[in-house]
Amino acid sequence: MKNINLFLSFFFLLFTFSCSDNEDGSVDFINDTLAPANVSALFTITQDNTGLVTITPNGEGANSFTVIFGDGSAPAILLPGENTQHTYTEGVFDVKIQATSVNGLMTEISQPLTVSFKAPENLEVTIEKDPTDNFGINVSATADLETFFEVFFGDVENETPTMFNEGTIVNHKYPAIGDYTVRVVALSGGEATAEFTQVVTITNPLLLPVNFESTTLNYNFIDFEGAVTTVIDNPDPSGANSTTKVVQFLKNQGAQFFAGSILTLDQPIDFSQLKKIKLKVWSPKSGIIVKLKLENATDPNVSTELDVRNTIANQWEELIFDFGTLTDGKQLSKLIFFFDFENGGDGATYFFDEIEQTNASPEPIALPLTFESSTLTFDWIGFGSSSFGPIPAAVVNNPDVSGINTSSKVLEINKAAGAQVWAGASLKLSNPINFDLGTTVNVKVWSPRVGTRILFKIEDSGSPLDGNGNPTVFVEVEATSTVANAWQELSFDLTSSSAFSSANSYDRVILFPDFGNGGNGESFYFDDIAQVSANTPTISLPLDFESTAITFDWIGFGSPSFGPIPAAVVNNPDASGINTSSRVVEIQKLGGAQVWAGASLNLSGPINFASSTTVIVKVWSPRVGTPILFKIEDSGSPLDGNGNPTVFVEVQATSTVANAWQELSFDLNSSSAFSSANSYDRVILFPDFGNGGNGESFYFDDIQLSTPNQGGGGSNNPPNLIEDFEGVAPVFTSFGNIPTSAVVNNPSSSGINTSSMVAELVKEQGSEVWAGSFIENKVIDVAMLPFIRVKVLSPKSGIVIKVKIENADGSLTHEVDVTNTKASTWEELSYDFSGAPAANYVRFVIFFDFGNNGDGTVYHFDDIILASTAGGTSGGGGGTGGGTGGGSGTPPLNPIDFEAGGFGANWTWTVFENGSNPPIQIVANPDASGINTSATVLKATALQVGQPWVGFESKHGADIGSFTFDQTNKIVRIMVWKSVISDVGLKFAEVNGEAQPEVKVANTKINQWEELTFDLSGSIGKGITGIIDQIIIFPDFDLSGRTQDNVVYIDNIRFSGQ
């Protein structure tokens, strides 16, 4: 509708100025004035058939307007704010408005004018919510034969209408929520009009994002268990949060550890695109758990929750909760906040603000800065060019992958020719630096020249600004490069500057390459900007990859295109046999990878060979006969023609098993190149060395120097030795309410046992009859050596000392009882395991005075060996676990089979939420067929009057025993017989009564036995204590309600790792 043309007029305007502030009388500023913008006109017409039209022009930067009427009449010239009237005949006219600025620049628009004496027709009105304001609407209209429109918004009495023309959008903001009648009138030159009315509803829903700044939203928090939540003025508008309003969360003295507050949104959160929620928190303590729970508006059983620990105290910090797939299929509109979730209230006050969805990485931009992340964006801002603008600064591929820095990505700062002596680049961190991690910063630097000054600076971006706009709170420390065209590490001791204070909120890092000299067009590179202190974690042998405080930067190499191959620390894909650890290294030898493809890891320092010169590595290979090459290098030694260090050692071993863990030994002394005096600081692994890649994955773990009790070839212990407690102490796991067993000095070094160190087990007063202790990650080959001998020292004779062996997931076990014959003297007992089923046994379990509750007696044991024959006092026969036969004396006690002499039948089961709560019954199997032919089962009756979550639970502190969920027991299987289809719920509770996450699985068959599988992986590492001692079962979980009493039979509850 508007055709805009820009003209430069050919006339001069004369101006008279008062020159008190402009002594030279210059009017140059006039030449900088722009042409008028947003030029338009409002047409109105009298409704008396006269055709009298009023034209009111508008525009930004206009000094005058010329109205060309479009009917051949002489134009009218108007000043801003004036209008003109003109009488038209009926018709459509092209009215032009020419707006002229003070310096003669002109903008012209054309706008059609319709003049009719008939009533307007075909009125169409569009009313839309303002996308930027919940209280606003946008109104536009079209019609035939109309000249202009009037709109009444319906929110004031005796309202003066707002006039507008076709093609114009009118915005209006209402003062409050409610229903309003909007009336639009189309007018022409006659008396007849056309009207449109519509009721609009103004709402102000509480939705994400929420920042608590609104004066109209209802932030209605519901507090519980001693928490008090209030929206207040921001008590610390600095650092990561300078907003005006925040939420105060007071956890009163004596409040429950789970005290919290609920904020209900007006609609469920849409997680279809953004899977994470971030919020800013302020806490007087660092390292606390901040829990965010999401819950359905009406059903509390539909929920999910995540814990994140904060890292700084007395400062704002942004936390990210990555819900991933946890919200799939759930309608969640309640946000529930918990602070310091592990602990009861102590009167501390916390604050939070700015809750919003995101897909940003939960990893903040913080020291250490390695630039390897594929999810973070490092927005380095260069400054100080020759024209005082930016200089190039960006994360790029490492141009010199050698020496101490073989990482992929680094920071490049190009000090362009003519750049200022102070040119550099800055990066804003997500949060202030935490100086608990150290007050010295190390930076890897690559400079094209020796003697280059590198200035390292940190700033508090929220501090007052100086005259140049720079923060006044900062620290600068300088170092000088000593090598050229190679990587080196420079240190910057922040405490060497008198300006430094660890109490300041330094949240910006700045680097100045070649400080003090103008730019010569050279590039400088930086990497691994990290704090160092005495407590900084180091990467050194032994390497077990379990630490969450260390980043293991394995660098793969040798792809088909000579680039990297995938190499990273991952979850153990086969937690069995000799390796049940959680984390291992995966190296993927891609299809077509080079014969020498592998991966390297830089250590924090050279390897110390004082204890051994043999390295042992746990290896998982998909094939027997795979060559594994182990290499160590001195990364600082001279490089060969291929850029590799010339000081190195290579030793090869070959796998002897497939698809299972084994331990290989690499004797470094077998290589003539080895010298313990060299500084080997890099480990390299070459899987399937000498063969091209086939797309296979190889796994490695526990890279360490061997000890006198360690060998290689797939065993953690020599073939006949399980444990003698003289080397590195094993990890004990004790159960049944007794203290953790420990290695101690031999209390009676005499007779058959004069060794120095032995194991001690204290059977605490009142502990369970089945209390005991176990060690694992052993190779217990009773197929080859069927007898286990153990030296024991007991103050009582005639007690049952039980020994049990288990495979990794506890699905196969065998146990043997032997009665000792001596008191207060060492005695060797022999256990005959010739009847044990074939399995890879890795766990040794011992029970003293089995069958009797603890009385505080202290027992000792030592020299656990495998033998081909019995010796000393012996026993055999034993019992086998696995499937539904036999039982595990190690909590969780299972299988829970409700058989006489088994587990479950004599436990204390309590029924809840079931009307009169009829007790469960142990009864004969009503349908001994199919997958379950056992004799007895548990019977539960879910009454029609009971709640949907009718259930029964074992007794705390007894029955199932105390245990934690891990990879070996995370899968629970239950056999059920039901006459209806409904969910079976399974939940576990901790010793303090805290409930773990609930898992529900529906049966798919009726009137026959079916085994249901429950994945309790979500309980690993969860809870306040993490120690489970109660099982809770919901046999008929049906939220739709029952139409009758439903009988459910339960049997054979088993725990396993898969």
N, C-alpha and C positions, 0 to 999 in steps of 0.2 A: 504493500500500500504506500510505502514511502520510498521515493527515489531521491537519494542524497547526492548532491554535487557540491564540490568545494570550489569556491571562487576566490581569487585575490582581487579586491576592488582596485580600481585605478584612480583613486582620489585620496587626498590627504585630509586628516583630521588634525586640527590645531588644538593644543592643550596648554593650559597655563598651570604651572606647578609652584607650590611653595617649597623653596629649596633649603629649608633649615637643616634637614638631615642629609641632603644630597648636594654638597657644595658645588660640584661641577655642573649641576643642572642636567645630568644625563637622563635620557628617556629610553635607554637601550632595553630596559626591562619590558617595554611595550612590544618590542619585536619578538619576545619570547612567548607572548600570549597565544594560546591555541584557538582554533576555530570553534564556534559554539557547538555544543553537543546536546544529544537528547532533545532535539527540537520537535515540538508537537503543537497541536491546537485543540481546544475544546469548542465544539459547535453546540449551541442551544437555539431553539426556535420558539416563537410565541404560538400558542394554540388558538389562533383566531383567524386562520385562513389568509393571513396577510403575507406570509412568507418572510417575516422579519427574523433574520438570523443574527445571533451574537457570536462573534469569533474572538476567542481569547488565546493568544499565542503564548508558548512557554519554551524555555531553553536555558541551558547552562552556558554562562560566559557570553551571553548576548548583550550588546549595548543598545540595539534597536531591532525592530521587526518591520518587514514590509509584507503586507497581506495582498496577494493577487487573487481576486474574487473568482476568477474562472468564467465570468460571463461577459467579458469585454469591458467592464467598468474600470475606472481609474483605480489604481491600488491605493491602499491606506498605509501610512507609516506610523508606527506606534513605539512608545517606550516600554520597557519592561513593566509589567503590572497593568497596562492599559488594554482595552478591548475596543472592538469596532462593531457597528451594526450595519447590516446590508440587507436590502429586500430582494428576494429571489422569486422567480416564477417556479412552477413545478419542474423538476428534472434532477439530474445527477450532474454535479459540477466538480471539476478538479481544482481544488483550492491549493495555492502554493504559499508557503511561508518561507521567507528569506530572513535568516537571523544573521546579524553582522556583529563582529567583535570590535573592540576598541581600536585594533590595528588594521581594520578593514577586511579581515578574513570573513568569508560568508559561507554558511551552510544552508542549503535549500531542501525542503521536503515537499512532497505532494500528498494531499489527503482528500479522499472523496467526500463530498457532501451530498446527501440525499434530501431533497425538498419535496414533500408530498402533503396534500390536504386530506388524504385518506388515512384510515386507521392503519397502524403497523400490523404486519402479518408475519406468521411463522416465527414467532418469538422463541428462541432457544437460549437457555441460561445454563451456565456451568459454574457450580460452586464446589470448590475443592479445599481440603485442609491445607494449611500452610505447612510445608514439610519442615520448616525451621522453627515453628512455634506452635505448640499444642493449642494455644488460645487464638490463633489466627486463621482466617479463611481468605481465599482468592476468588473473586467474582468476575466473570466476563459474560458477554451476551452478543447474540446476532439476531437480526430480524430483517424483514423486507419492508421498505417504505419508511423506516424510522430515521430520524435525524440524530437523536441522542437517547440516553437511558438515565433513569434515576434509580438509585438503590437505597432501600431502607433496611438497616441491619437489625433492628428490633431490640436494641439494648438500652434505649433511652426514651423517655416520654417526649412528645412534641418534637420528634427527630427531624432535623433538616436533611434532606436527601443529599447523597453524593452523586454528582453528575459525571457521566463518562460517555465516550463514543465507542463504536464498534472497533475492535482490535486492541482495546485497552483492558488491562487487568487491574482491578481495584482490590487492594489488600485492606483488611480490617482486623483489628485485635480486640477480642472481648475481654471484659474485666474479670470474669469468673466463669467457672464451669456451669453448664445448664443447657436448657433448650431455648433456642431463639428462632423467631420467624423472620426470614429474609424475604423482602418484597422488591421485585425489579419491575419498573414501569418503562415501556418503550413509548416514546413520544414522537409525533410528526408535526406538521404545520397545522393540522386540524384539531378539533376538540377530542376526538376519539383516541383512545390509547389501548395498549395491550399490556396485560400484567401477568406476572409469574410469582408464586410464593412457594417457599420450601422451609421446613423446620430443620435447623441444623443443631446437632448435639455437640457441645464442647466438652470434651473430657481431657483429663490430664493424667494419663496412666503412668504408673511407676514402672519403668522398663530400664534394662541396661542400655547404655551406660548410666551409672548413677554417680553424681559428684557432690550431692548435698548442698549445692549452691542455690537451688530453686527456693523461692519464697511461697510457691503455690503448691508444690508436691507434698504429699503426706508421708513423711518418713516415720511410719508407725512400727517401732521395734517392740518385740515381745521378749522380755528378759526371763531367764529361769536359773534356778539353783545358785543365786547369789551374784549374778552379773547385773550391772546397771549401765544402760546405753543411752547416750544423749548426743544430739547434734549441737556442736559448740563452735566458737571461733577457733581457727587453727592456732594452737599454742606455739608452733614452731614453723612459721612460713619460710622455709629455707630448703636448700638442697634439692631433693627430688620432688618436693611438694610445696608450692607457694600459694595454693588456693586459700580462699577465705574461710570456708566452712569444712569441718571434718567431723567424724564420729568419735566420741570418747567412750571407751569400754572400760568400766571399773570392775575389777574382780575383787570383791570385798574380802576382807579378812575372814577366813573360815568358809569361804564359798567352795562348793564341790569342784573337783578337778575338771568336771565336764560342764561347768557353768558357761552359759552362752547366751546368744541373742538371735532372734529370728527377724528377718526382713522379708516380707512377702511381696513379690512383684505382681502386677495386674495381669500378666500373661506368662505362659511357660517360656523358658529360654529356648531360643532357636539355635541348636548346635549343628545344623546341617552344614555350615561353612566354617564357623569359628569354634574350635574344640577346646579352647583354653579360656580361663578367666584370670585376669590380673587385678591386683589391688595394691595400693600403697599402705604400708603399715609403719607405725612408730612404736617402739617398745623400749622400756628402760633396761631390758635385758636382751642379750644376744643368745642365739642357740635354742630358743624356745620353739615348741611346736605351735604353729598357727594352723588350725584345722578349718577347712571350709566344707560344709555339708550342703548338698542340694537335695531338696525333698519335694515330693508331690504335694499339691495344695490340700488334698483331702485324704490321701493314703500314705501314712508315714512309712509303710513298708516299701514304697517305691522311692528309693533314694540312692545316693552315692556320695562318697566323701574322700577327701585327699588331705594329707598332711604335708606341710612345707615348713622347714626351719628357717628362721630369720638369721642373718649373719652379722648384723651390726646393732649397737645399742644407742639410744638417745639421738637417733637420726631417722629420717624417712628412708624407706627402702621399698622397692617394688618386688612383690612376690607373684609368681605365675603358677597356676594350678592347671596341669595338663590332664584333662578328663578323658582325652582320647575316645575310646569306644565305650567308656563306662556309662555314658548317657544315652546310648543307642536305645530307641524304643521307649524312652521314659519322658513323661511330661513333668518337668521340674520347674517350680516357680518360687520355692522358698529357699532363701539363702540363710544359712545358720553359721554363725561365727563363734569360734572358740580360740582363746588365747592361753598360752602356757598350759596346753591340754594335759600334760603329764602330772601337773601339780595342783594342789588345792590353792584357794585364794590367799594372798598375802597382802591385799590392799593395793596392789600395783595398778596403775592406770595405763592403758594402751589406747592407741588411736588408729583409725583406718579411714581410707578415702578412695575415690576414683575407681570404682568397680566397673570393669568393662571386659568384653570378650576380645580375644585376640588369637592370632596364630603365631605370634612372636615366640621365639625360643625362650624357654624358661631360664636358659643360661644368660645371665646379664653380661653386658660388656664391662669387664672388670679385669684387674690383674690376676693371674698372668695373662698377657696378650700374646697368643701364638698365631692368630690369623688363619688357622686351619678350618674353622667352622664353616660349614656349608649353609647354615641357617642365619648366622649373624651378619649384619651389615656394618662394616667399620667405616664410618663417615669421617675420614680424615679431612680436615679443612686446611688447605695451604694458604699462606699469606706472605706478603713482602716482595711481590714482583717489582720489576723496574717502574711500573706505573702504579705501585702500591696496591695492586689487586692480588688475586690468588696465584700461587705457583702450583704446578702439578704435584699431587700427593694421592697415592692409591695403593691398595693391596694388589700385588702382582705375583706371577710365578717367580720362584726363586731363580735368579739368573746364574747362581754359582752354587749348585748343590754339592758341597764338598766340606771337608774339614769338620768343624764343630757344628755345622748347620746344614743338614740334609733335608730339612722340611720343605714342603711344597710351596707354601705361600709366605710372602714377606711384604713389608711396607717399603715402597719406593718414594723418596722425596727428591724431585728434580729441582736443583737450585739453578733456575734458568739464568741465562746470561744477563748481567745487569741487575739481578735481584739484589734486594737490600742486604746489608750485612747481618740483619736480624731475621732474615727470611726463614720460615720453617713451616710446621704443620701441627695442628692440634686435634685431639680426639676427646669428646665428652664421654665419661663413664656413666654407667647406669646408676651407680651409687658412690658415695665417698669411699676412699680407700681405707681398708681396715688395717691399721698398723700393728695389730696383734700378730700379724704374719711376717713382720719385719720392717725395718726402717732403712734398709739398703735395697736399691733397685738395680738389678743387672739387666743389661740390654746387649743383645748381639748386634754388632755393627759391621757393615761392609763399606769401606771408604776407598776411593780411588787413589788416596795419597796418605803417606805417613805424616803424623803431626797434625792431623785435622782436629780442630776443637769441636767437641760435641757438647752442646748445652742441653741438659735435661731439666724440665720445669714442670711443676704441678701447681694448679690454681684451685681456689674455692670460687666456683662460678657465681655463687650467690652473694659474695662479699661486695661491699661498695666499690664503685668504679672510679678510676683515676681520670685525669683530664683527657686521656686518649681512649677512654672507654674500656680499659682493661681492669680486671679484678685487682683489688689492693692486697688480698691475702694470697701469697704465693711463695714458692721456694724454688731457687735455681741452684743447680750443682753442675760443675763442668768436669769433663774428662777428655783425654787426648788419645787419638788412635795411634797405635804403634806398628801396624802392618798395613800394607797396601794391597788392594785387589784380592782380599781374602777376608773370611769372617773372623772376628775376634769378639770377646765378651768384655764389656766395660762395666764398671761398678760405679754407682752414684750413691754415696752415703748422705742421706738427707739430714742426718743430725750434724753434719759438718757445716750446715747453714744455721746461723743464729735465728733466722726467721722461721725455722721449722717448729711446729707444735703438733704432736699427734692428736691433740684435741680438735684441731681444725678439720673442716669438711672439704678436703681436696678431692675434686671430682672431675678434673680435666688434666690430661697429659699432653705436654708440648715438647717437640723435638726441634732443635736448631742445628742443622748440619753446617760444618765449616763456619761456626759462629765467629763474627767479627770481620769476615771477608765478604766482598761482593760476589755475586754469582758468576760462575764460569760455564754454565750449561752442563754441569756434572750431576750424575745421579748417585745418591747415597741410599743404602738399604738398612732396614732395621727389623729385628725379630725378637721373639721370646722376651718381652718386657715383663720381668717378674721380680717380686719381692723375695728376699732371702733372709734367713735367720737361722738360729741354732735349731729351730723346730721345723724348718722346711723339709717336707718329705723328700727322700732321695730314692732314685731308681738304682738299685744295686742287687747283686746276688745275695740271698735267694730271691727269685722272682715267682710270686704265686698269683699275681693279678687280682687279688681280692680287695685291695685298698680302694676306697672311693675318693681318697684325698690325692691320689697320684694319677696323672694322665700318662698312659703308656702309648707313646707316639711311634707305633711300628710303621716303618716306611717300606711298602712293597716295591718291587722292581722286577723287570724282565717280562713285561707283557708282550704280545705279538708285535706291537708297534714300538717296543723298547721303553714303554712308559711303566707306570706303577701297576702292580696287581693288588687286589684287595687283601688287606691284612689289618686285623683289629682284635681287640679284646671283646669276647662275646660270652653269652651264657653257655655253660658246659652242655653240649648236646647229648652226652652219654655219661651221666653221673652214676657210674657203677664201677665195680671192680676196685682197682687200686686208686681210683680218682673220683671222689664224690664232691670235689670242690665246686663252687658256684661259677667261677669265671676262668676262662682259658683263652689262648690265642688261636685264632683261626687264620690260616693262610690259604687263599683260594688260588690254585695253580690253573689259571684260565686255559681254555682250549687254545692251543697254538702258542702258549707261553714259551719263553726260551728255556733251554735245558738248565740254565743257571738261575732261573727265576727264584726269588725268595723274599725275605723281609729282614730289616735291621732295626735295632733299638739302641739308642744312645744311652749309656749309663751316666749317672751323676759324677762318677769318678772312676779311676782305674780299679780293676779287680784285685783284691788282696788274696794271694795264694798261700798265706801262712798255714791254713788248715788243710788244704788239699790242692792237688793239681788235676783232679778228675772231676768233670762236670757230668751230672746226671740230669736227664730230661724225660718227663713223661710225654709220650707220643701216642697219638691216635691216627692210624693210617687206614685207608680203605682197602689196602692190599698187603699181602705178605711179600717180603723181599724188597720193600721200598728203600732205596738208599736215602739216608738223612745225613746231610753235611752240616756240621756245626763249625762256625767260624767266629773268631774274635779278632778285633783290629785295634790298633793304636790310631785313633782318628787324627792325631796331630802329627803323624809321621809323614815324610815326603810322599807325594803322590806319583803313581805311575802314569803311563801314557793315556790310560782310560779314566784317570781321575780318582783311582782307588788308593788307599793307604798302602805303603810298601811293607809295613810291619804288621804281620798277621799270622794266625795259626789256623789250619783247617784239619778237622778230624771227622771221619765218616763212620757211621754205624748203619745196620740194616734191620728193618722191622721184621719180626718173626710171627706176629699175629695180625689179623685183619679185623677191622670194625670193633676194636676193643683197645683199652689203654694198656700200655706197657711202658717200662722204664728202660731207656737206653743210656749207656755209659760212653763218655768221650774222654779218653785218657790223653790229656794235652802233651804229656811227656813222650807220647808215641810219635810226635812230630819233631823233627830236628830243628824246626824253626822256632820252637817254643823257648821262651826264657821268662822266668817269673819276675825278672827285673824290668821287663817292658811294661809300658802303661797301656794295657788293653782296656779300652773304655767303650767298646761297641760289640754287641752280640748280633750274629747273623745266622738265620736258619734257612737252609735250602731243602725243601721237601722234594722227594723223588728226583734227587740230583742226577743229572746226566740224561734225563728224558724230557721230551717236550710235554707241555701241559695238555691234560685231558679234561679240564673243567672240574677237577676234584678238589675237595676241601681236606686239609690236614690240620690237626689240632695239637697244641703244645702247652705244657704246664709245668710248674714246679722246677724251674731251671735253677740248679744249685750245685755248689761244690759238695762232693760226697763227704760223709763222715765215716769213722771206723765202723759204724753199724749200718752203713748204707752201701749197697752195690748197685749194679745195673741189671739189664736184661729182663726187666718186667717185674721186679719184686721190690717191695719196701723193706723186706727183711730176708736174711739168708733162708734157704729152704727149710731148715729145721728150727730156726729161731723166730718166735713171734714177738717177744719183748723181754729184755733183761733190765731195763730202766737205768742203764749206765750212761747212755748217750743223751741225745736231746729228749727231754721228757715228752711222752705222748700226751694228747689231749684226752682228758677223762670226761665222760658224761655219766653223772650219777642220777639216780631216780629213787622214788619211794620215800621222799622226805629225809634224805641223808645229805651231809655235806659232800661237795665234790671231792673225789679221791685225789691224792697227790703223791708225788715221789718224795720220799723222805730218807734220811740216813737209816741204815739197818739198825734196828733197836737191839738186835741179838746176833751179832756177827760171830756165829759159832756153829759147830756141827756141820751139817751139809751145806750151809749157806754163809760164807764169809764175805760176800760181795758188799760193796759200799752202799749202794742205793737200792731201795725196794719201794713197792707201792703200799699205800696205807688206805684202808677203808674203815670208816667209823659208822657203825650201825646205831644211829641216834636213838635215844630213848623214845619209844612210841612210834618209831618208823614202821613202814609197811613190812608184812611178812616177806614180800618179794623185793624189798629194797636191794639195790645192787649198783654196779658200775660197769661201764664198758669202754674199750678203746677200739678204734677202727682204722680203716685204710691199711689193713694187713693182708698178706696173702696166706691163707690158712688152707693148705692142700691136704685134706684128710683122705683124699683118694690115694695119694702116694704114701703119706705117713699118717696112719689112722689114729694114733694115740696122741693125746695132748697131756703133757706133764706140767704140773704147777707146784712150786714150792710155797707152802702156806705156814703162817705162824698165827696160832689161835690160842687165847688163854683158856679155852674150853675144848675138851675132846668130846667125841660122840655127836657132833653137829653135822648137819647136811651142808656140804659146800657144793653148790650147783655151778656147772660151767655150761655155757650155751654159745653156739656159733650161729651167725646169721649172714645171709647175703646182703647186698647193698640196700635193697628196698624192703628187707624184712619179710619177703614173701616165702622164703625157704629158710628154715631154722632146724637146729637139732640140739638137744640138751641132755646132759648126763649128770646124775647125782652121785657123789662119793661122800662117805662119812669118815671124818678124820679120826685118828686113834691116839693122837698125842696132844698134850696141852703145854703151852708156853715153851715149845721147842719147834724148830723147823722140821717140817715133814714134807716129803714129795708125794703128791697125789697123781694118779694116772687115770685118764678118762678115755674110754674106748668109743671112738666115733666111727667105727667101721660100718655101723648101720645108717650113717647119715646119707641122705639122698645126694646125688651129684649136683654140685652148685659151686659158684665162685664165692667162697666164704671170705668175708673181709672184716667181720666184727667179732670180737671176743668179749663175752659177758660173764661176770662172776657174781654169785650170790653167796653170802655167808649166813649160816644158821637159817637156811631157807625154811619157811613154814612158821617161824616165830617172829613176833614183833620185836623191834629193836629195844635193847636195854642199855645202850651206850657203850657197848664193847668195841674195842679197837682191834682190827685184824690187819695182817700184812700178807702180801704175796709177791712172788718174784720168779724169774727164770721160767717164763712160759715158753715151752718148746714143743715141737712136733717130733714124734718118734715112731719107729716101726713096731716096737713092742712096748708092753706095759712095764712099769717100774714103780716101786714103792706101793702105796695103798691104791687099789684100783677099783673102778666101777665101770659098767657099760650098759648097753641096752638103750636107755634114754628114750626120748620122744622126738618126733619130727613135726615141725610146723609147716604151714603152706596150704593153700586152698582153704578148706574149712576144717582141716584137722590140725591138732596141735595148737599150742598157744605161745604167744610172745611174752616173756617175763619182763620185757622192756616196754615201759609206757610209750605210746598208748597200748594198754593191754588189749590184745586182740588175737584171733578173731573173737568177736563177741557172739558166741554161738548158743548161749542159754542152755548148754548141756551140763549135766552133773560133772563137777570137776573142771569145767571150763570157765569162761568169763561171761558175766551178765546175769546168770540165773540167781545168784545170791547178792546181787548189787541192790542198793537202796534207790528204787525208782520213785519219783514223785510226779503225780499227774497235776496239771494246772489248766485253768480256763475251760473246764469240761463239766459244767453244771455241778453235779454232786461229786465230781472227780472220782469215778470208780477206779480202783487201782488196776494197774496192768497185771496180767497173769502169765505165768510160764506154763504152757500147755503142750500136749502132744501135737505133733505136726498134723494138721487136718488134711493135708494133701501131700503125702510123702511121694512125690513123683517129679518128673522133669529134672530141673536143675537142683532141686533140694529134697533129698531123701533123709535129712537129719531127723533125729528122734523128737526133739523138743524145740519150741519156738516161743517168741513173745507174742501175746495177744493184747491189743489195745482196742477199746471201743470209743469211737468219737460220737458223742451224743448229739442228737438233733438240736438240743437246747444249748449246746456248747458253742464257744466262739469259733470262728474259722481257723484260728491258730491254736486249737487244742493241741496239747503236747505232753511229753513226759521227759524228765531229766534225771541224770545220775547224781550222786552225792558229791559235793565239793570235798576235796581233800582225801578222797577214797576212790573206790571203784576203778575208774579208767586209769588212774595215776596221773602224775604231772609230766608234761612234755611240751615241746614247741613244734610248730609246723615247719617242715623244711622239704627239700626235694625228695626225701626218702619216704615221706608219709602223707604227701599232699592230696593223694587220690583216696577217697573213701567209697567203698562199694557196700550196698545194702540190698539184701534180698527182701522183697515185699510180696505179699499176697493180698489183693484188694478186690472188692466187688464193684468199685466205682473208679472212674478216672478222675484223678485230682493230683495236686502237687504233694510231694513229700518234701518237707523242709528239714534242713539239717543245720545246726548251729553249735558252736562250741563257746564255752565261757572260761575266762581266766580265773586265777586263784582269788583275785580281788572282786569277782563278780561281774567284771566288764565283759559284755558280750562281743564276740567276734562277728564278722560279716556272715549273713545268712545265705545259704545256697538252697534253691528249690529245683526239684526235678519231678516231672509228672510221670506216672506209670503209663504204659501204653497197652497193657494187657489186663484183663479182669479174670478172676476165678482161676488163676494159675500163678505159679511163682515166676518172678521176673527180677533180675538184678539191675539196680539203678546205680549210676556212677556219679559221684559228686566231686567236683574239682575245687579243692580248698587252697589253691595257689594264692588266692587273694588274702589268705590269713597269714602267709609267710611274712614275718617281720612286723605284723600289725599288733596293735593293742598297747596297753600301758606297760604290762610286764612281759607279754608275749608267752607266758607260761599257762598252758591249758590244763584244767583238771576236771572238766565237766562236759558231757555230751548231752545235747538237747535235740529231740526228734519231734517233728510235727507230722503225724502220719496221714492226716487228711486235711490239708491246707486249702480250703475252698472259700474264697471271699464271696461267692454267690450264695453261700448258705447251704445247709443240708436239708433234705426232705425226709430223712430217716436217720436212725442210728446206724453208723457204718463201722463194721468190724474190720480191723487191719491186722495182719500177721507180719512180724519182722523177724529176720534171722541173719546170721553170718555177716556181721559188720566187720569189714576188713580194711586195713590201711596199707597203702603201698606207694611207691614212687611213680608208677605209671599204670 
